[in-house]
Amino acid sequence: MLHLVFEISAEVLARLQNQTAVIFLNNAVLGLLKNSQWQNELAMITPSYVLNDDLILRGIEADLLVDNIVPIDYAEFVKLTVENTPIQTWT
């Protein structure tokens, strides 16, 4: 299963542990920074991805993210959506 996360909350993060794949999008990327309030919860969610264009749009460098978050491009995004069905969206 693929989870698309548009907004981070404690409830959403609790449901994402031990999942197939998680992609953080839009303003959810703001919560992926090291030393964020979500750092411990995010460390337990693997694999975790973030759309690189969302990072660029917000001026965030990849080295500022929690260590297990992997930036991806649109081609990788599409590949993950094809390989991981069904898809759950969290807004």
C-alpha positions in Angstrom: 0.0 0.0 0.0 1.2 3.5 -0.8 0.3 6.4 1.5 0.3 10.0 0.2 0.6 12.4 3.1 -0.3 16.1 2.5 -0.4 17.1 6.2 1.4 15.6 9.1 -0.4 14.8 12.4 0.2 12.4 15.3 -2.8 10.3 14.2 -1.5 10.0 10.7 2.0 9.1 11.7 0.8 6.4 14.1 -1.0 4.7 11.2 2.0 4.8 8.9 4.4 2.6 10.8 5.1 -0.8 9.1 3.6 0.3 5.8 4.8 -0.5 2.3 5.7 3.1 1.2 4.9 6.7 2.3 5.3 9.8 0.2 5.2 13.2 1.8 3.8 16.0 -0.4 3.0 19.7 -0.3 3.2 21.3 3.1 3.8 17.9 4.8 7.5 18.4 3.8 7.8 21.2 6.4 7.4 18.6 9.2 10.3 16.4 7.8 13.1 18.6 9.1 15.6 17.3 11.6 14.7 18.4 15.1 11.1 18.7 14.2 8.4 17.6 16.6 7.8 14.6 14.4 11.5 13.4 14.2 11.1 10.3 16.4 7.9 9.2 14.7 9.3 9.7 11.2 12.4 7.7 12.0 10.1 4.6 12.4 8.4 5.0 9.0 10.3 3.3 6.3 10.5 3.6 3.4 9.6 7.3 3.3 9.9 9.6 0.4 9.4 13.2 -0.4 8.8 14.9 -3.7 11.9 16.8 -4.5 10.0 19.6 -6.3 8.1 20.3 -3.0 11.4 20.7 -1.2 12.7 23.1 -3.9 9.5 25.1 -3.8 9.9 25.6 0.0 13.7 26.2 -0.1 14.5 23.0 1.9 17.8 21.2 1.2 17.7 17.4 1.4 20.4 17.3 4.1 18.1 19.1 6.5 15.6 16.2 6.4 15.2 13.4 8.9 17.8 10.7 7.8 15.4 8.1 6.5 13.5 10.5 4.1 14.5 10.0 0.5 13.8 12.7 -2.1 12.3 11.5 -5.3 11.4 13.0 -8.7 8.1 12.7 -10.6 9.2 9.5 -12.5 10.0 7.8 -9.2 6.6 9.0 -7.8 4.8 7.4 -10.8 6.8 4.2 -10.4 5.8 4.0 -6.7 2.2 4.5 -7.5 2.2 1.7 -10.0 4.1 -0.7 -7.8 2.2 0.0 -4.5 -1.6 -0.4 -4.7 -4.0 0.5 -3.3 -3.2 4.2 -2.5 -4.4 5.9 0.7 -4.4 9.8 0.8 -4.0 11.7 4.0 -5.0 15.4 4.0 
